[in-house]
Amino acid sequence: MSATEVFVEEEDADRQKVVMQWIREILDDDNATSKSSEEETILASLHARDPTLEMSEMQSALESSLSDLKAETLEVMSSRYGEFARVAEAASFETAFSDETAAALVELRRGVDDARETFERKRADLAEQLEQTRSSEKKEREVRAVSRFALLLEELERRDGVVRNVERSAHACMSLKAQLTGAVEFVTDGELFTRLRDLASRVDVAEKETRQAIQAEFEKTCCCLPPGGPSEDRGDPGPCLRAAAALGMGARLEAIFAAKVLEPFLEATFVASRLDGATPGSRSGLESIYAATLDYVTDRARHAVRACEAVFGGVRFKVLAVDLLANAVWDPVAAAVAAKLPGLFQHGIAGDIHKTVRATLLFVDALARALLGGSSDDDAFRNGRDRLRASDATNRLLEKWNLPVYFELVKVDTLARLDVVLEEEKKGESSSSFARATIEAIRRVWDPATCFLRPIADEALRFTFQLLEKCVDDRLLSQRYDSAKTAASVAADARLVATFVDEAVFFGGDPAAAAAEEKGLFLRAVDGEDYAKDPGDVGRRDAAVAAGVTFALRPFEAIFKEAVVALADHLAEEVSEGLRLVKSVTARYHLTNAPSPSKPSEYLKRAFKHLDDFDATWRQRLALSDDEARAFFTRHTHAVHRNYAQQVRAVLDHARKFQATLEKRRKARAGGGGENSANLLKKKNNLDLAGDAAKIAKQLAMDVDATIQRLDDFAGFNVAAFPYGAVLPQTNYRPAEAPSPSPSSPLSSSSSSSSPLLELQATLRQ
């Protein structure tokens, strides 16, 4: 075989392998095999891949591929058969084991069912035994309870006809009633329930008898009292009061006490004819009626009321089981005032309403003090007084007086008075400032003797703030600070109002002080003569009032600062205007042969008169604090220093120019006469220009020294110790004509560390 033939055969073999590989790929293709597995499809796919393939070549390759696939399939089946046999054998063993296990489980279930039936039977037996035991014990408890109930009732009934301990009887009745109420659900035995029902009527009878005994004991110890009798005749009402509280008889005893002790006296005392006194319609007899009532109840009711407070009272309790003070004494009195004295409520004048309401409120406090005694530190007295103030009877009376309408009358009258003062002040006819009129108005609002009533404290506080706002809007803010007097007046008024409101009206000295004179009008008016409040409530109230006062006084503080700044500037302008007469110094010494100066000039007195007026009129009224005074006087003094230094320098400049001019003229007149001619002219005209200049400088030095010393005396401290240019805190005020020194002048610098007048003083001394 030639090499060519060998190469062709090898090429054909490789080609056949490629074709067979294609056939495998076609057979493995899911899409192709899913459509058709016929030989035509395979051959068509081969031809599509290589159109040069011969049909015989493709068929031969296809047969070879199918033969290989068949062989591979048989090999796989033979290799898997052994494994299949092993699996089948194992499945057969497991089936046999499963049958045995199932049989054992069935037997076990049968045993469990038997055990469960046995347990249920035993449990049912035990439950039945437990129920029988519980029923037996419950019946025994019911028997014991009913027997105890019967014994307690028999003991209560045996006390009838003998001296009864009403307190023990009341507690026994209360216990029986409670047991009887609970027995409806507790007792289930029919026989016991029937017995208990039969005992219920006996309980009602025993309770009724106990109530009658309590009432009789109460009338004996509290109502049927000989006037002024000894205390041993009255007995101790404590047991019957406690018994009444246990049975809820408080209202009944209060009504009995009012009917037997108060009503006869009220019928005879509270009559319209006694109210008017000698003058019909005057209502002048109200205080005498209250005084007689106070004397009567002090004698007839104090023993019972104090006993009641001792049993039930205390600072922690606001509602008492038996409250003789509020419900048996004050309530009938208040009802008699409302029903038998209708003329008290027919008012149209604020002063009459105030007099009537104040007398009633004072009577309420006096009633608590007379019946309970003690001081403001006594808990029983404070508790009783507060109960009377907050009682329904008090509120009903106050509603009949219609206090909101009363306070509106007060407000209208107060505002009308202020409007008159404001108009007079605008016309220059008022003898008092609007601020002082506002202070008097506030003082009158808080004065208990003329206007203030404790129930309208909130309205009075609100109106006070409104008056302060009116004082700011209508008067203080209308000022333009056009002069030192105006600025000082506004500043003094603002400080006066602020001090009065902050100290005199609200807190005075120490708000927690016990002495009434150490408190402001607000605390004295609200608390009366006592400061008996819960410390927590007092702290919260005072904090709220202090916050309101601080807010209300802010405009006054701002006005005060602005007015003081304006005052400092205006006062400096007035002093500086008087110091302008320093220019007269040159005329005094030029060509006058005046003697050398020995004291400061007279014009200083006229200039410093403004400072004297301030000391006499405004210093004390302004009441400047240390910081305020330091800022005020520093601003004022530095302004005067600046202005006066300018004026003195102008005088010195004028003196130098005048001297130079005269020297020029003297030389011109001397002509060519030489020294002899000059001396002759000097003697003839008696001129000493250098001496005059020295006198002027000396006088100016003395004036500057006197001015600096007077300003320091006025300020009360060495102003030079503070940086030049110090001012008061920034405000909205701007002076109408602020000094405007020349930019080239050394006085124009406000950042200098020393005053220009002090610098000039050093120059003059040299």
C-alpha positions in Angstrom: 0.0 0.0 0.0 1.4 3.3 -1.0 1.8 6.3 1.3 -0.9 8.1 -0.4 -3.4 5.3 0.2 -2.3 5.1 3.8 -2.9 8.8 4.2 -6.3 8.6 2.6 -7.3 5.7 4.9 -6.2 7.7 8.0 -8.0 10.7 6.8 -11.2 8.7 6.2 -11.0 7.2 9.7 -10.7 10.7 11.2 -13.5 11.9 9.1 -15.7 9.0 10.2 -14.9 9.8 13.9 -16.0 13.4 13.3 -19.2 12.3 11.7 -19.9 9.9 14.5 -19.3 12.7 17.0 -21.8 14.8 15.1 -24.3 12.0 15.3 -23.9 11.8 19.1 -24.4 15.5 19.4 -27.6 15.3 17.3 -28.9 12.4 19.4 -28.1 14.3 22.6 -29.9 17.4 21.3 -33.2 17.6 23.2 -34.9 19.7 20.5 -33.9 17.4 17.7 -34.8 14.1 19.4 -38.1 15.5 20.6 -39.2 16.1 17.0 -38.1 12.9 15.3 -35.6 10.1 15.7 -35.8 8.8 12.2 -32.7 8.3 10.2 -33.8 10.8 7.6 -33.8 13.6 10.2 -30.3 12.6 11.4 -29.0 12.4 7.8 -30.5 15.7 7.0 -28.8 17.2 10.1 -25.4 15.7 9.0 -25.8 17.0 5.5 -26.6 20.5 6.9 -23.4 20.4 8.8 -21.2 19.2 5.9 -22.8 19.2 2.5 -19.7 17.3 1.0 -20.5 14.1 2.9 -21.6 11.1 0.8 -24.8 9.3 1.6 -23.0 6.0 2.1 -20.5 7.6 4.4 -23.2 9.1 6.5 -25.2 5.8 6.7 -22.1 3.9 7.7 -21.3 6.4 10.4 -24.9 6.2 11.6 -24.9 2.4 11.9 -21.6 2.5 13.8 -23.0 5.1 16.2 -26.2 3.1 16.8 -24.2 -0.1 17.4 -22.0 1.7 19.9 -25.0 3.1 21.7 -26.7 -0.3 22.0 -23.5 -1.8 23.4 -23.2 1.0 26.0 -26.9 0.5 26.9 -26.5 -3.3 27.5 -23.3 -2.6 29.6 -25.2 -0.1 31.8 -28.1 -2.6 32.3 -25.9 -5.4 33.3 -24.0 -3.2 35.8 -27.2 -2.0 37.3 -28.9 -5.4 37.6 -26.7 -6.5 40.6 -27.5 -3.3 42.4 -31.3 -3.8 41.7 -31.1 -7.3 43.1 -29.5 -6.1 46.3 -32.2 -3.3 46.7 -35.0 -5.8 46.2 -33.6 -8.2 48.8 -33.3 -5.3 51.4 -36.9 -4.2 50.7 -38.1 -7.7 51.4 -36.4 -7.7 54.8 -37.7 -4.4 55.8 -41.3 -5.4 55.0 -41.0 -8.4 57.4 -39.5 -6.2 60.1 -42.3 -3.6 59.6 -45.0 -6.2 60.2 -43.5 -7.3 63.5 -43.2 -3.7 64.7 -46.8 -3.0 63.8 -48.0 -5.9 65.9 -46.0 -4.7 68.9 -47.4 -1.2 68.6 -51.0 -2.5 68.5 -50.3 -4.4 71.7 -48.8 -1.4 73.4 -51.7 0.8 72.4 -54.1 -1.7 73.9 -52.2 -1.5 77.2 -52.3 2.3 77.2 -56.0 2.4 76.6 -56.6 0.1 79.6 -54.4 2.3 81.8 -56.2 5.4 80.7 -59.6 3.9 81.6 -58.3 2.9 85.0 -56.9 6.4 85.7 -60.2 8.1 84.6 -62.2 5.9 87.0 -59.8 6.7 89.9 -59.9 10.4 89.1 -63.7 10.5 89.0 -63.8 8.8 92.4 -61.3 11.3 93.9 -63.2 14.3 92.4 -66.5 13.0 93.9 -64.8 12.6 97.3 -63.3 16.2 97.1 -66.7 17.7 96.2 -68.3 15.9 99.1 -65.5 17.2 101.4 -65.9 20.8 100.1 -69.6 20.7 100.4 -69.4 19.5 104.0 -66.8 22.1 104.9 -68.9 24.9 103.2 -71.9 23.8 105.1 -70.0 23.8 108.4 -68.7 27.4 107.6 -72.2 28.5 106.8 -73.5 27.0 110.1 -70.7 28.7 112.0 -71.3 32.1 110.3 -75.0 32.0 110.8 -74.5 31.0 114.5 -72.0 33.8 115.0 -74.4 36.2 113.3 -77.2 35.1 115.7 -75.0 35.4 118.7 -73.8 38.9 117.8 -77.5 40.0 117.2 -78.5 38.5 120.5 -75.7 40.4 122.3 -76.8 43.6 120.6 -80.4 43.0 121.6 -79.5 42.3 125.2 -78.0 45.8 125.5 -81.5 47.3 124.9 -82.8 48.8 128.1 -79.4 49.3 129.8 -76.8 51.9 129.4 -75.9 51.4 125.8 -72.4 51.7 124.4 -73.4 53.4 121.2 -70.0 53.1 119.6 -69.9 49.3 120.1 -73.5 49.0 119.1 -72.9 51.0 115.9 -70.0 48.8 114.9 -72.1 45.7 115.7 -74.9 47.0 113.5 -72.4 47.8 110.7 -70.9 44.3 111.0 -74.4 42.6 110.9 -75.5 44.6 107.9 -72.3 43.8 106.1 -72.7 40.1 106.9 -76.3 40.1 105.9 -75.5 41.7 102.6 -72.8 39.1 101.8 -74.8 36.2 103.0 -77.1 36.4 99.9 -74.3 34.9 97.9 -72.5 33.1 100.7 -75.3 30.9 102.2 -76.6 28.2 99.9 -78.3 25.9 102.4 -82.0 26.5 102.2 -82.6 25.9 105.9 -79.8 28.3 107.0 -80.9 30.9 104.4 -84.4 30.8 105.9 -83.1 31.3 109.4 -80.9 34.1 108.2 -83.8 35.8 106.5 -85.8 35.6 109.7 -82.9 37.3 111.6 -82.8 40.2 109.1 -85.9 41.9 110.5 -84.4 41.8 114.0 -81.2 43.4 112.6 -83.3 46.3 111.2 -84.9 46.8 114.6 -81.6 46.7 116.4 -80.1 49.2 114.0 -83.1 51.5 114.4 -82.7 51.4 118.2 -79.0 52.0 117.9 -79.6 55.1 115.7 -82.1 56.4 118.2 -79.6 55.9 121.0 -76.9 57.7 119.0 -79.3 60.6 118.4 -80.3 60.8 122.0 -76.6 60.7 123.1 -75.8 63.4 120.6 -78.6 65.6 121.8 -77.6 65.1 125.4 -73.9 65.9 124.9 -74.0 68.5 122.1 -77.4 70.1 121.8 -79.1 70.4 125.2 -76.2 72.3 126.8 -76.8 74.8 129.5 -75.2 78.2 128.4 -71.9 78.5 130.2 -72.3 75.2 132.0 -69.3 73.3 133.3 -67.6 70.9 131.0 -68.4 67.9 133.1 -72.1 68.5 132.5 -71.7 68.2 128.8 -70.2 64.8 128.6 -67.9 63.5 125.8 -69.6 63.5 122.4 -66.7 61.5 120.8 -68.3 58.0 121.1 -71.6 59.1 119.6 -69.9 61.0 116.8 -67.8 58.0 115.9 -70.9 55.8 116.1 -72.8 58.2 113.8 -69.9 58.1 111.3 -70.0 54.3 111.3 -73.7 54.2 110.4 -73.6 57.2 108.0 -75.6 59.5 110.3 -73.5 62.6 109.7 -76.1 64.6 107.8 -78.7 63.6 110.3 -76.7 64.8 113.3 -75.8 68.1 111.5 -79.5 68.8 110.8 -80.4 68.1 114.4 -77.7 70.4 115.7 -78.7 73.2 113.4 -82.4 72.8 114.3 -81.9 72.7 118.1 -79.0 75.0 118.6 -78.9 77.5 115.7 -82.3 78.0 114.2 -84.1 79.6 117.2 -81.3 82.1 117.5 -81.2 82.8 113.7 -84.9 83.4 113.6 -84.7 86.0 116.3 -81.4 87.7 115.2 -81.4 87.8 111.4 -84.2 90.3 110.7 -84.2 93.1 108.2 -85.0 95.8 110.8 -81.8 94.9 112.7 -79.8 95.0 109.5 -80.7 98.6 108.7 -80.2 99.9 112.3 -81.3 103.5 112.9 -81.0 104.5 109.2 -83.2 102.5 106.7 -81.2 101.1 103.9 -77.9 101.7 105.5 -77.1 98.1 106.3 -75.1 99.3 109.2 -76.3 96.5 111.5 -74.6 93.7 109.6 -71.5 93.8 111.7 -73.5 93.8 115.0 -75.5 90.8 113.7 -72.3 88.9 113.0 -70.9 89.9 116.3 -73.9 88.6 118.2 -73.9 85.4 116.2 -70.2 84.9 117.0 -70.8 85.3 120.7 -73.7 82.9 120.6 -72.1 80.1 118.7 -68.9 80.4 120.8 -70.9 79.8 123.9 -73.3 77.1 122.6 -71.4 75.3 119.8 -67.7 75.4 120.6 -67.7 72.3 122.8 -69.4 70.2 120.2 -67.5 71.6 117.2 -64.1 71.1 118.9 -65.0 67.5 119.8 -66.1 66.9 116.2 -62.8 68.3 114.9 -60.8 66.3 117.4 -62.5 63.1 116.1 -62.5 63.7 112.4 -60.4 66.8 111.7 -56.8 67.1 110.7 -54.9 68.9 108.0 -55.1 65.9 105.7 -58.9 65.7 105.6 -61.1 68.2 103.6 -64.4 66.3 104.0 -65.5 65.1 107.5 -67.9 62.3 108.2 -69.6 64.7 110.7 -68.8 68.4 110.0 -70.6 70.5 112.6 -68.5 73.6 111.8 -69.3 73.8 108.1 -72.7 72.1 107.8 -74.3 72.6 111.2 -73.1 76.1 112.1 -71.9 78.1 109.0 -74.4 76.6 106.5 -77.5 77.6 108.5 -76.0 81.1 109.1 -75.3 81.5 105.4 -78.8 80.3 104.6 -80.2 82.9 107.0 -78.2 85.7 105.5 -79.4 84.8 102.0 -83.1 84.2 103.0 -83.7 86.7 105.8 -81.4 89.6 104.7 -82.2 90.1 101.0 -81.2 93.8 101.3 -77.6 92.8 101.4 -77.7 91.7 97.8 -79.5 94.8 96.4 -76.4 96.9 95.8 -75.4 99.0 92.9 -72.4 100.8 94.5 -69.0 99.1 94.5 -68.2 100.4 98.0 -71.3 99.0 99.5 -70.7 95.6 98.0 -67.1 95.6 99.2 -68.2 96.5 102.8 -70.8 93.7 102.9 -68.7 91.0 101.4 -65.6 91.8 103.4 -67.7 91.8 106.7 -69.0 88.3 105.7 -65.5 86.9 104.8 -64.1 88.3 108.0 -66.9 86.7 109.9 -66.1 83.3 108.3 -62.5 83.5 109.5 -63.5 84.8 112.9 -66.0 81.9 113.2 -63.3 79.3 112.6 -61.0 81.0 115.1 -63.7 81.3 117.8 -64.9 77.7 117.5 -61.5 76.1 117.0 -59.2 78.5 118.7 -55.5 78.1 118.1 -53.1 80.2 116.0 -52.2 80.2 112.3 -49.8 77.3 113.1 -52.6 75.1 114.4 -53.6 72.4 111.9 -57.1 72.1 113.2 -57.8 75.8 112.8 -56.3 76.0 109.3 -58.2 73.0 108.2 -61.5 74.4 109.6 -61.0 77.8 108.2 -60.1 76.5 104.7 -63.2 74.3 104.7 -65.4 77.3 105.5 -63.8 79.4 102.8 -64.3 76.7 100.2 -67.7 75.5 101.4 -70.8 75.5 99.2 -72.5 77.9 101.5 -69.7 80.5 101.0 -69.8 80.0 97.3 -73.6 80.5 97.1 -73.3 83.8 99.0 -70.5 85.0 96.7 -72.6 84.1 93.7 -75.5 86.2 94.9 -73.1 89.2 95.3 -71.9 88.7 91.7 -68.3 89.6 92.4 -67.2 89.8 88.7 -69.7 92.6 88.2 -68.4 94.3 91.4 -64.8 94.2 90.2 -65.8 95.6 86.8 -67.2 98.6 88.7 -63.9 98.9 90.5 -62.0 98.8 87.2 -64.2 101.4 85.6 -63.8 103.7 88.5 -60.0 103.2 88.7 -59.5 103.8 84.9 -61.7 106.9 85.1 -59.5 108.4 87.8 -56.4 107.7 85.9 -57.8 109.2 82.7 -58.5 112.4 84.7 -54.9 112.5 86.0 -53.6 111.9 82.5 -55.6 114.7 81.0 -54.5 117.1 83.8 -50.9 116.1 83.3 -51.1 116.8 79.6 -52.5 120.2 80.4 -49.9 120.8 83.0 -52.5 121.1 85.7 -51.8 117.8 87.6 -50.1 118.0 91.0 -49.0 114.3 90.7 -47.4 112.3 87.9 -49.3 109.6 86.1 -46.9 107.0 87.5 -47.7 108.0 91.0 -51.4 108.0 90.2 -51.0 104.4 88.9 -49.2 103.4 92.1 -52.1 104.8 94.1 -54.6 103.0 91.9 -52.7 99.7 92.4 -52.5 100.3 96.1 -56.2 100.9 96.2 -57.0 97.7 94.3 -55.0 95.6 96.7 -56.3 97.4 99.9 -58.6 95.1 101.7 -60.1 98.0 103.6 -61.4 99.7 100.5 -61.4 97.4 97.5 -59.7 94.1 97.6 -61.6 90.8 98.3 -59.9 87.5 98.5 -62.1 85.7 96.0 -61.1 88.2 93.3 -57.4 87.9 93.8 -56.8 86.5 90.3 -58.8 89.4 88.8 -56.9 91.9 90.9 -53.6 90.5 89.8 -54.6 90.6 86.1 -55.9 94.2 86.5 -52.6 95.2 88.1 -50.7 94.0 85.1 -53.2 95.9 82.9 -52.6 99.1 84.9 -48.8 98.7 84.4 -49.3 98.3 80.7 -51.4 101.4 80.6 -48.8 103.3 82.5 -46.2 102.3 79.9 -48.4 103.0 76.9 -50.2 106.1 77.9 -47.5 108.0 79.7 -43.9 106.7 79.9 -43.6 105.7 76.3 -45.0 109.1 75.1 -41.9 111.0 76.5 -39.3 112.2 74.0 -36.6 113.0 76.6 -36.4 116.6 75.3 -34.6 117.8 78.5 -32.8 116.5 81.5 -35.8 117.2 83.7 -38.1 115.2 81.4 -35.6 112.3 81.2 -35.1 112.4 85.0 -38.8 112.5 85.6 -39.5 109.5 83.4 -36.6 107.5 84.8 -37.7 108.3 88.4 -41.3 107.3 87.6 -40.2 104.0 85.9 -38.0 103.1 88.9 -40.7 104.2 91.4 -43.4 102.0 89.7 -41.0 99.0 89.3 -39.9 99.2 92.9 -43.4 99.6 94.2 -44.7 96.6 92.2 -41.8 94.3 92.9 -41.4 95.0 96.5 -44.3 96.8 98.1 -47.1 95.2 96.2 -46.1 91.5 95.9 -43.4 90.3 98.2 -42.2 93.1 100.4 -39.4 91.6 102.4 -39.4 87.9 102.9 -42.5 86.2 101.2 -42.4 83.4 103.7 -42.2 85.7 106.7 -44.8 85.2 109.4 -45.3 88.8 110.3 -47.9 90.5 108.1 -46.1 93.8 108.1 -43.1 92.2 106.4 -45.1 91.2 103.4 -46.2 93.1 100.4 -49.8 94.1 99.7 -50.4 91.0 97.5 -49.4 88.5 100.2 -51.3 90.4 102.9 -54.4 90.6 100.8 -54.4 87.0 99.6 -53.5 85.4 102.9 -55.1 87.9 105.3 -53.3 87.9 108.6 -52.0 84.3 108.2 -49.6 82.7 105.9 -51.0 79.2 106.4 -50.7 77.4 103.1 -49.1 74.2 101.9 -45.4 75.0 101.2 -45.6 73.4 97.8 -48.7 75.4 96.8 -47.1 78.6 98.2 -43.9 78.0 96.2 -45.7 77.3 93.0 -48.0 80.4 93.5 -45.1 82.7 94.3 -43.1 81.4 91.4 -45.9 82.1 89.0 -46.5 85.5 90.4 -42.8 86.3 90.3 -42.7 85.3 86.7 -45.7 87.5 85.9 -44.1 90.4 87.7 -40.8 90.0 85.9 -42.5 90.0 82.6 -44.7 93.1 83.5 -41.7 95.1 84.6 -39.5 94.5 81.6 -40.9 97.6 79.8 -40.2 99.7 82.9 -36.6 98.4 83.0 -36.1 99.3 79.3 -37.7 102.8 79.8 -35.5 103.4 82.8 -32.3 102.5 80.9 -33.3 104.8 78.0 -34.3 107.6 80.2 -31.1 107.4 82.3 -29.0 107.5 79.1 -30.9 110.5 77.9 -30.6 112.1 81.4 -26.8 111.6 81.4 -26.5 113.2 77.9 -28.9 116.1 78.7 -27.3 116.8 82.0 -23.9 116.9 80.3 -25.2 119.3 77.7 -26.6 121.6 80.4 -23.3 121.6 82.3 -21.3 122.1 79.2 -23.5 125.0 78.2 -22.7 126.7 81.5 -19.0 125.9 81.0 -19.0 127.8 77.7 -18.5 131.0 79.7 -14.9 129.9 80.0 -14.4 132.2 77.0 -14.8 135.1 79.3 -11.4 134.3 80.9 -9.5 136.0 78.1 -11.5 139.2 78.3 -10.8 139.2 82.1 -7.1 139.2 81.7 -6.2 140.7 78.3 -5.0 144.3 78.7 -6.8 144.7 82.0 -3.9 144.6 84.5 -6.1 142.3 86.6 -4.3 140.5 89.5 -3.2 136.9 89.1 -6.1 134.5 89.7 -6.3 132.9 93.2 -9.5 130.8 92.9 -11.7 129.2 90.2 -14.0 131.3 88.0 -17.5 132.3 89.1 -19.1 130.8 85.9 -18.4 127.3 87.3 -21.0 127.8 90.1 -23.6 128.6 87.5 -22.6 125.6 85.4 -22.5 123.2 88.4 -26.0 124.4 89.6 -27.4 121.7 87.4 -25.5 119.1 89.3 -26.8 120.6 92.6 -30.3 120.4 91.3 -29.8 116.8 90.4 -28.5 115.9 93.8 -31.4 117.7 95.5 -34.2 116.4 93.3 -33.4 113.3 91.4 -30.5 111.3 92.9 -32.5 109.7 95.6 -35.6 109.2 93.4 -33.6 107.4 90.8 -32.2 104.9 93.3 -29.4 103.9 91.0 -27.6 100.6 91.8 -23.8 100.6 92.0 -23.4 99.4 88.4 -26.1 101.8 87.1 -24.5 104.7 89.0 -21.0 103.9 87.7 -22.2 103.7 84.1 -24.4 106.9 84.4 -21.7 109.1 86.0 -19.0 107.8 83.7 -21.0 108.6 80.6 -22.0 112.0 82.0 -18.5 112.9 83.2 -16.7 111.9 80.0 -19.1 113.9 77.9 -18.5 117.0 80.1 -14.7 116.3 79.9 -14.9 116.1 76.1 -16.9 119.3 75.7 -15.0 121.4 78.2 -11.7 120.3 76.8 -12.8 121.5 73.4 -13.9 124.9 75.0 -10.6 125.4 76.9 -8.5 124.6 73.9 -10.5 127.1 71.9 -9.8 129.7 74.6 -6.1 128.9 74.6 -6.0 129.1 70.8 -7.8 132.5 70.9 -5.4 133.8 73.6 -2.4 132.8 71.5 -3.8 134.4 68.4 -4.7 137.6 70.3 -1.2 137.7 71.7 0.4 137.2 68.3 -1.7 140.0 66.8 -0.8 142.5 69.5 2.8 141.6 69.2 2.6 142.3 65.5 0.9 145.6 66.0 3.4 146.7 68.7 6.3 146.0 66.4 4.6 147.9 63.6 4.0 150.9 65.8 7.6 150.8 67.1 8.8 151.3 63.6 12.5 151.8 63.3 13.0 153.2 66.7 14.8 150.1 67.9 14.8 148.9 71.4 14.4 152.2 73.1 11.3 152.9 71.1 9.8 149.5 72.0 10.4 150.0 75.7 8.9 153.5 75.5 5.8 152.1 73.8 5.5 149.3 76.3 5.7 151.7 79.2 3.2 154.1 77.6 0.6 151.5 76.9 1.4 149.5 80.1 1.2 146.2 78.2 2.4 142.8 79.5 1.2 140.3 77.0 3.3 137.4 78.4 2.0 138.1 81.9 -1.6 138.1 80.6 -1.1 134.8 78.9 0.3 133.3 82.1 -2.7 134.6 84.1 -5.1 133.1 81.5 -3.3 129.8 81.6 -3.3 129.8 85.4 -7.0 130.6 85.6 -7.8 127.9 83.1 -5.7 125.4 85.0 -7.6 126.3 88.2 -10.9 126.0 86.4 -10.0 122.6 84.9 -8.9 121.3 88.3 -12.1 122.5 89.9 -14.2 121.0 87.2 -12.6 117.6 87.4 -12.9 117.6 91.2 -16.5 118.7 91.1 -17.4 116.0 88.6 -15.7 113.4 90.7 -17.5 114.6 93.8 -20.8 114.5 91.9 -20.1 110.9 90.7 -18.8 109.8 94.1 -15.8 108.1 92.7 -12.7 108.8 90.5 -14.1 108.7 87.0 -10.5 108.8 85.6 -10.2 105.2 86.9 -12.6 104.0 84.2 -11.7 103.9 80.5 -12.7 107.0 78.6 -15.8 106.4 76.5 -17.6 104.1 79.0 -21.4 104.3 78.5 -24.6 102.8 79.8 -26.0 99.6 78.2 -27.1 100.1 74.6 -30.7 101.4 74.3 -33.0 102.7 71.6 -32.4 106.3 72.8 -30.3 108.6 70.6 -29.6 112.2 71.7 -31.2 114.9 69.4 -27.9 116.8 69.0 -24.9 114.6 69.8 -21.5 116.3 70.0 -19.5 116.0 66.8 -15.9 116.9 67.4 -13.7 117.5 64.4 -12.0 114.4 63.0 -8.7 116.2 63.2 -9.1 117.0 66.9 -7.6 114.7 69.5 -11.0 114.8 71.2 -12.7 112.9 68.4 -11.1 109.6 69.4 -13.4 107.7 71.9 -10.9 104.8 72.1 -8.4 106.8 74.1 -7.6 105.3 77.5 -7.7 108.7 79.2 -9.9 111.7 79.3 -8.9 114.7 77.0 -9.6 117.0 79.9 -7.1 115.1 82.1 -4.5 115.4 79.3 -5.2 119.1 79.0 -4.9 119.4 82.8 -1.4 118.0 82.6 -0.5 120.4 79.8 -1.8 123.4 81.7 0.2 122.4 84.8 3.3 122.4 82.8 
